[in-house]
Amino acid sequence: MGRDRRDRTPGRRTRPAYTRKRQSWYGYGTIANLEKSRFGCFLHDVTSIFGEVSILGLPILLVVSVSDSTASYGVTTAAIVAWLTMVLVGALVRGGWVRPPGTETLGWLTFSPALIALRFVHYNTVLAVAAYGGVAVATVVGVPLLSVTVAVAVGVGSMLVLPAIGESIARSRRP
């Protein structure tokens, strides 16, 4: 992309969505930009988003891991399904395969302090709602498998709206 830095959409990292080049680390401090296949780009994006969701969502993942859920479709199952769904949808958005609603820009969020804080709150809230809310809905309806369905729906929806939320926060903070 030959666009000037000032013309970029605030709060959005668009380069991975528009190119097949990814940064790879070879150890000993060597970083290189490599052209990857579509599958290689997808794997790169999955690992990137997996690390992001896993590290920033660690508080609720630890809470879920110590819960007394022994049911097949309990809190732990719903949390894992939501976690993996969030990673998959986030990777698809980051790589430009899916355009998130509410924005015309492809790509994921930048790593500014405000957007890291947003992600921390967002990931923990979404995982808690997906895990505990999914089980609550399944218990009320009486269909245990519904907890997994709710977890998938919450995970997909949350990752599709996050780029637009982040973009609006970045625009409001722009000088």
N, C-alpha and C positions, 0 to 999 in steps of 0.2 A: 504494500500500500504506500503510495507516494504522498499521503496526506501529511500536512503539518501537524505538529503536536497540539497546537492551539485549536485545531479544527476537530479533534477527536471528541467523541462522546464522553463526557465526564463520568468517571467511575466505572468505565467498561474497558476490558482488555480484549480487543477485537482481533489482534493478529492471529491467534490460533484458529479462529473461525474462518479466516480468509486465505490461509496458506497451509501447506503441508510441512512447513519447517517447524521443528521443535528443538528446544535446547536440551542437550544431553550432557551429563556429567561423566567424565571418564576417570575420576579419582585424581588425587594429587593436585587438585585445584584446576583441572582442565575442563573447560566448558566449550562445547561446540554446537553450532546450529546445523542440524541435519535434516535433509529432506527424507520424509518417511512415507511409507505406503498409507493408504487410507486406514487399513487395519492397525498399522503401527501408530498412527495418529490417535486412533480411538483408544488403544491400550495406554498411550501416554496420557491422554485426557482422563481416563478412568483412574489411573494411579494418582494423578494430580488432585482430582476431586475427592477420591477416597481418603487421601491424607488430610485434606482440608476438613471434610465432614467428621472424620474420626478424631482428629485432634481437637477441633473446636467443639464437637459434641461429646467430648469425653465425660464431662460431669454427669449428664443424664445417662450415658451408657454405663457408667459405674453404678449409678443408683439402680438401674434396671438389672444389672448383673447380680446384685445382692438381694433382689426381691425374691419372695418365696413362691414364685410362679412355677408350678410343676405341670400345669395343664399343657396339652399339645398345642393349643392355640391361645396361649396366655400372653402375658406382658412381654416376656423375652422373645417369643416368636414374632409378635407384632413389631417390636423394636428392631429386630434384625431385618425383617422384611422392609420396613420403612427406611432403614439405613441403606440397604442395598438399592432400593428404588431411588433414593435421593442421589446416590452415586451414579447410577445409570443415567438418570435424566440430566443431572448436572454435567456429565461427560458429553452427552448429546448436545446440550446447549453450548458448552465451552468449545466444542469442535465445529459448531456452525451447522449441525445437521438438523437442529430444531430451533425455530425462531420463537423466543418467549413472547407471550402476549403483553401488550402495553408498551412495546418499544419496537422501533424499526431497526435496531442495531443487533447484529449477531455477536455472540461472544459472552464471556463470563465477566465477573467483577474484578476490579483491581485490588491491590493489597494496601489500600490507604487505611489509616487507623480507624476512621469512622466506619468503614465497610467491614473491617475485621470485627469490630464490636457488634455491628449489625448481624453478621454471620454467626457469631457466638450466641447471641440471644435467639436468633432465628432457628438455628440447628437444634439447640436444646429444647426450645418450645415445641418445635415440630415433632421431634422424637418423643417428647413426653405426651403430646396430644395423640400421636399415632399409636403409641404403646398402651397408655392407660385409657385414652378415649376409645380406641378400637375395642379393647376388652370390655369397657363399660357398655358400648353400643351392642356388642355381641351378647352380653349377659342380659340386657333388657329385651332384645329381640328373641333370644333363646337359640341363636345359631352361632356356635363357636367359630366356625370358619369365617364369619363376617369380620372378625377382628383383623384378619389378614387383608381382606378386601378394603377395609377402612384404612389400614396402614399404607397400602399401595396408593389409594386415592389421595391421602394426605401428603405422602411423599412426592408424588407427581405434581400435584398442585403447588406445593410449597416451593419446589425448585423451579417451576415455570414462572412464578411471580417474583422470585427473589431478584433477578436482574433489573426488572423495572423499578422495584423498590430502591435498590442500590443506586440506580441511575438518578432517581428523583432526589435522593439524599445528597448525592454528589453534586447535582445541579444547584441545590439549595445552599451548599457550603462553598460553591465556587465564587471567587472574588469578583 
